[in-house]
Amino acid sequence: MIIPGFRFAATAAGIKQTGALDLALMCADGPAAAAGVFTTNRVKAAPVLLCQQRLRAGKAQAILVNSGNANACTGPEGLEDAQESALSVARLLNIPERLVLPVSTGVIGQPLPLEKLTRALPKLVARLNPKGFSEVAEAIMTTDTRPKTSGLRQKLGGQEVVLAGMAKGAGMIHPDMATLLVFILTDAAATPRVLKTLLRRALPVSFNRITVDGDTSTNDTVLLLAGGRAGNPVIQEEGPAMAALGEMLNQVMGDLASQVVADGEGARHIFRVEVWGAAAAADARKAAVTVALSPLVKTAMAGEDVNWGRIMAALGRSGARFDPEQVEIAYGDVLVAQRGRGLGSAAEARAKKVIQAGAFTLTIDLNNGDFSDYYETCDYTEDYIRINASYRS
């Protein structure tokens, strides 16, 4: 993926014990309009704090990302390390330090190996090129099994515009703003205020509708940069151009969010929980997220067990208002429970085949109103435990 006005590079700095790519740099040709959204976790990593501070100006030119070390819970030294790494990049690129955004992901509570990182920077800067997008997507991975990228090209203000993004994340996924690491770049021209508005609108229909395990990271970061090379009139306010750019952003972020769920740690079954017929929007959301997060529901999916009783139990503790005797539950198009009661073994046998397909929709109708909501999630398998039990070893 080539985004006019941006260059990319990745290298192995020795942060990961495996020797895999673990340090990446994304750089615009000049200061770009920028916006970001970050974790709502009270425990925030040093680079998150620094990025939040620098993005108040609405400008950025470079993003430095390391994987294998979160630089979280590292005290004042961690913040100094984040600042020092950004300063080193700024000097090599000959740009103001305030335009460099450092980002980290990996093990929490360990000092950032700053010497390894800074030693690798000259080589990293020398490798910057327009075609390095895919290697950066690989370098930011931790427990991911594959890179996650998405992009679109379309006309905007009479000019062709490119918008592309990458994400990393497979575990510690439960959004409350965004989640994991997401970097979205475009050559469109837009103001920081427009970018911030569009980013906040896109989250509820993308990363705020996925969950893997219910854990929200200390490092969750979503960054959106607009370099302006496309030559379109600068988008400054509501209108057709802003709506079109927003739709591009929604599509790319939605695609990336689905890829994250599909790559959930150890996941074998991906399913979308849709709740219909709720009395209020809050009831629909409570019901959907509780079912999507339920360990008992997720382990039943791993075992391909049509245990709809676990779904009823999760609904009952969700806080949503409904009459249990009016609930309908379907796996795909196979109805297994109606009026709160099961429809028998034959229906469950057909539903089992739906689960075995690997990706499906779990539909719950509360028959109590006109509101609906959804969450995308995955099962819990023994591999999830194995991956996280040995994460630091």
C-alpha positions in Angstrom: 0.0 0.0 0.0 1.5 3.4 -1.1 0.1 6.5 0.5 1.5 9.6 -1.2 3.5 11.8 1.2 4.3 9.0 3.6 7.3 6.7 4.0 7.8 3.6 6.2 10.5 1.3 7.6 10.9 -1.5 10.1 13.9 -3.3 11.6 14.8 -5.8 14.3 16.3 -3.9 17.2 16.6 -6.9 19.5 13.6 -5.9 21.8 11.9 -9.2 21.0 13.7 -12.3 22.1 12.8 -14.0 18.8 14.8 -11.6 16.7 11.6 -10.6 14.7 10.9 -7.1 13.5 10.2 -5.0 16.5 10.8 -1.3 15.7 9.0 0.7 13.0 8.8 4.3 11.8 6.1 6.1 9.8 7.0 9.5 8.5 5.2 12.2 6.5 7.0 14.5 4.1 5.9 17.5 6.3 3.8 18.3 9.3 0.5 16.5 9.0 -2.9 17.2 10.6 -3.3 14.6 13.4 -5.8 13.3 15.9 -5.7 10.4 18.4 -7.8 8.5 20.8 -6.3 6.6 23.7 -7.0 4.0 26.4 -9.4 4.9 29.2 -7.6 2.6 31.5 -6.4 4.6 34.6 -3.0 2.9 34.2 -1.5 4.6 31.1 1.8 3.8 29.5 4.4 6.5 29.2 4.1 6.9 25.4 0.3 7.3 25.7 0.8 10.2 28.1 3.4 11.8 25.8 1.2 11.4 22.7 -1.8 12.9 24.4 0.2 15.9 25.3 1.7 16.4 21.9 -1.5 15.9 20.0 -3.1 18.9 21.6 -1.5 20.9 18.9 -3.1 18.8 16.2 0.1 18.2 14.2 2.5 15.2 13.8 5.1 14.1 11.3 6.5 10.8 12.6 5.3 7.8 14.5 7.9 5.6 16.2 6.5 2.2 17.3 8.3 -0.6 19.2 6.8 -4.0 20.0 7.9 -6.4 22.7 7.9 -3.8 25.5 5.0 -1.7 26.6 7.0 1.0 28.5 4.1 1.0 31.0 4.3 1.1 34.8 7.9 2.2 34.4 7.7 5.5 36.4 9.4 8.8 35.5 12.2 6.9 33.8 9.7 5.4 31.3 8.5 8.9 30.3 12.1 10.0 29.9 12.8 7.0 27.7 9.8 7.8 25.5 11.0 11.4 25.2 14.6 10.4 24.5 13.5 8.0 21.7 11.4 10.7 20.1 14.2 13.2 20.4 16.6 10.8 18.7 14.1 10.3 15.8 13.6 14.1 15.5 17.3 14.7 15.2 17.8 12.1 12.6 14.9 13.4 10.5 15.7 17.0 11.2 12.2 17.9 12.4 10.8 19.4 15.7 10.7 16.9 18.5 7.1 17.8 19.3 6.1 16.3 15.9 7.3 12.8 16.8 4.8 10.4 18.5 6.3 7.4 20.3 4.1 4.3 20.7 4.9 1.0 22.5 3.3 -2.4 22.9 4.4 -5.6 24.7 5.2 -6.7 28.2 4.1 -4.3 31.0 6.4 -3.3 33.8 9.8 -3.7 32.2 12.1 -0.8 31.4 12.3 0.1 27.7 15.6 -1.1 26.3 16.5 2.4 25.1 20.0 1.6 24.1 18.9 -1.1 21.7 16.2 1.1 20.3 18.4 4.2 19.7 21.2 2.1 18.3 18.8 0.8 15.6 17.3 4.2 14.7 19.9 5.4 12.1 19.4 2.2 10.1 15.6 2.6 10.5 15.6 6.1 9.2 17.9 5.2 6.3 15.4 2.5 5.2 12.4 4.8 5.0 10.6 4.3 1.7 7.0 4.6 0.3 6.7 0.8 -0.1 7.4 -0.1 3.5 3.8 -0.1 4.8 3.5 -3.9 5.0 6.7 -4.5 6.9 5.6 -1.9 9.5 2.3 -3.8 9.9 4.4 -6.9 10.7 6.8 -5.1 13.1 4.0 -3.9 15.4 2.7 -7.4 16.1 3.0 -9.2 19.4 0.8 -12.3 19.8 -0.9 -11.6 16.4 -0.6 -14.5 13.9 -0.8 -12.2 10.9 -0.6 -8.5 10.0 -3.8 -6.5 9.7 -4.1 -3.9 7.0 -6.9 -2.2 5.0 -7.1 0.6 2.5 -9.3 2.5 0.0 -8.9 4.8 -2.9 -11.7 7.1 -4.1 -12.4 10.6 -5.5 -12.8 13.4 -3.0 -13.1 17.0 -4.0 -12.2 16.1 -7.6 -9.0 14.4 -6.5 -8.1 10.7 -5.9 -7.6 10.2 -2.2 -5.9 7.2 -0.4 -6.8 6.2 3.1 -5.1 3.1 4.6 -4.6 1.7 8.1 -3.0 -1.1 10.1 -3.8 -2.6 13.4 -2.2 -4.9 15.9 -4.0 -6.9 18.6 -5.2 -10.4 19.3 -5.5 -10.4 23.1 -6.2 -7.9 25.8 -9.0 -6.7 23.6 -12.0 -4.9 25.0 -12.7 -1.4 23.7 -13.7 1.6 25.7 -12.5 4.3 23.2 -10.6 2.2 20.7 -8.3 -0.6 21.5 -4.8 -2.0 20.7 -2.7 -0.1 18.3 -4.2 1.4 15.1 -2.5 3.7 12.7 -4.5 5.3 9.9 -2.9 7.5 7.3 -4.4 9.5 4.4 -3.1 11.9 1.7 -6.3 13.9 2.0 -6.3 17.5 3.3 -8.3 18.0 6.4 -8.1 20.0 9.7 -7.2 18.4 13.0 -10.7 19.2 14.3 -12.3 17.3 11.4 -10.1 14.3 11.9 -10.9 14.2 15.6 -14.6 14.4 14.9 -14.5 11.6 12.3 -12.3 9.4 14.5 -14.8 9.6 17.4 -17.7 8.9 15.1 -16.0 5.8 13.6 -15.1 4.2 16.9 -18.7 3.2 18.0 -19.1 1.3 14.7 -15.7 -0.4 14.7 -13.4 -0.9 17.6 -16.1 -0.1 20.2 -18.0 -3.1 19.0 -15.4 -5.9 19.4 -14.2 -7.9 22.3 -11.9 -10.9 22.7 -11.3 -11.2 26.4 -12.7 -8.2 28.3 -9.3 -6.7 29.1 -8.4 -3.1 28.1 -4.7 -2.4 27.6 -2.6 0.3 29.2 -1.3 1.2 25.7 -4.4 1.4 23.5 -3.7 4.0 20.8 -5.5 5.1 17.6 -3.7 7.7 15.5 -5.1 9.4 12.4 -2.8 11.5 10.2 -3.7 13.5 7.1 -0.7 14.6 5.0 -2.6 16.7 2.5 -0.7 15.6 -0.7 -3.9 14.6 -2.6 -4.6 18.3 -3.4 -8.3 18.3 -2.5 -9.7 21.5 -0.9 -9.0 21.3 2.8 -11.9 19.7 4.6 -12.8 22.2 7.4 -16.4 21.6 8.2 -19.5 19.4 7.8 -20.4 18.7 4.2 -20.2 16.1 1.4 -16.4 15.9 1.5 -16.3 15.4 5.3 -19.0 12.8 5.0 -17.2 11.0 2.2 -13.9 10.9 4.2 -15.8 9.7 7.2 -17.3 6.8 5.3 -13.8 5.8 4.1 -12.6 5.9 7.7 -15.6 3.9 8.9 -14.9 1.2 6.3 -11.2 0.9 7.0 -11.6 0.9 10.8 -14.5 -1.6 10.6 -12.4 -3.9 8.4 -9.5 -3.7 10.8 -11.7 -4.3 13.8 -13.1 -7.5 12.3 -9.6 -8.7 11.5 -8.6 -8.2 15.1 -11.5 -10.4 16.3 -10.7 -13.1 13.7 -7.2 -13.2 15.0 -8.2 -13.4 18.7 -5.7 -15.4 20.6 -6.4 -19.1 20.0 -9.7 -18.4 18.3 -11.4 -21.0 16.2 -14.9 -19.6 16.0 -15.9 -16.0 15.3 -19.4 -14.8 16.0 -21.4 -11.7 16.0 -23.9 -11.2 18.9 -26.9 -9.3 17.6 -29.6 -8.3 20.1 -33.0 -7.2 18.8 -36.2 -6.1 20.4 -34.8 -4.3 23.4 -36.8 -1.7 25.3 -33.9 0.9 25.2 -30.5 1.4 23.5 -28.8 0.8 26.8 -30.6 -2.5 27.3 -29.5 -3.7 23.8 -25.9 -2.8 24.5 -25.9 -4.4 28.0 -27.3 -7.6 26.6 -25.0 -7.8 23.6 -21.7 -7.1 25.5 -22.6 -9.4 28.4 -23.2 -12.4 26.1 -20.2 -11.6 23.9 -18.0 -11.5 27.1 -19.4 -14.5 28.9 -16.6 -17.1 29.5 -19.3 -19.8 29.6 -20.8 -18.8 26.3 -17.3 -18.4 24.7 -16.1 -21.8 25.9 -19.3 -23.5 24.7 -18.6 -22.1 21.2 -15.1 -23.5 21.4 -16.6 -26.9 22.1 -19.3 -26.4 19.4 -21.9 -27.0 22.1 -25.3 -25.4 21.4 -25.7 -24.5 25.1 -28.3 -21.8 24.7 -29.0 -21.9 28.4 -25.7 -20.1 29.0 -26.9 -17.3 26.8 -30.1 -17.0 28.8 -28.1 -16.9 32.0 -25.8 -14.2 30.6 -28.8 -12.1 29.5 -30.3 -12.5 33.0 -27.3 -10.9 34.7 -26.7 -8.2 32.0 -29.0 -5.6 33.6 -31.1 -5.5 30.5 -34.9 -5.4 31.0 -36.8 -8.2 29.3 -39.3 -11.0 29.9 -37.4 -14.4 29.9 -40.5 -16.1 28.5 -40.4 -13.9 25.4 -36.8 -14.5 24.3 -35.8 -16.1 21.0 -32.3 -17.3 20.3 -30.9 -18.4 16.9 -27.5 -19.6 15.6 -27.4 -18.3 12.1 -30.9 -19.0 10.7 -31.5 -21.9 13.1 -33.9 -21.0 15.9 -33.0 -23.0 19.0 -35.1 -21.3 21.7 -38.5 -19.6 21.5 -40.5 -18.0 24.3 -37.6 -18.8 26.6 -37.7 -22.5 26.0 -35.7 -24.9 23.8 -36.9 -26.3 20.5 -35.3 -29.7 20.9 -32.3 -31.8 19.9 -33.0 -31.6 16.2 -32.8 -27.8 16.2 -29.6 -28.0 18.2 -28.0 -30.5 15.8 -28.7 -28.1 13.0 -27.3 -25.2 15.0 -24.1 -27.2 15.8 -23.4 -27.2 12.0 -23.7 -23.4 12.0 -21.0 -23.2 14.7 -18.8 -25.6 12.9 -18.7 -23.3 9.9 -16.4 -21.1 12.0 -18.0 -17.7 11.6 -21.7 -17.0 12.2 -24.2 -14.6 13.8 -25.9 -15.3 17.1 -29.2 -13.6 17.1 -31.1 -12.8 20.3 -34.6 -11.2 20.1 -35.9 -9.9 23.5 -39.3 -9.1 22.0 -39.5 -6.1 24.3 -39.0 -3.0 22.1 -37.5 -1.5 19.0 -33.8 -1.1 19.9 -30.9 -3.2 18.7 -27.1 -3.5 19.1 -24.2 -5.9 18.4 -20.7 -7.0 19.4 -18.2 -9.1 17.4 -16.3 -11.6 19.4 -14.6 -15.1 19.3 -14.5 -18.2 21.4 -12.2 -19.1 24.3 -9.9 -22.1 23.6 -7.2 -23.9 25.4 -4.7 -22.0 23.2 -5.8 -18.7 24.7 -4.7 -20.0 28.1 -1.4 -21.4 26.7 -0.5 -18.1 24.9 -1.2 -15.9 28.0 0.3 -18.3 30.5 3.6 -18.1 28.7 3.5 -14.5 27.4 6.6 -13.4 29.3 8.7 -16.5 28.8 
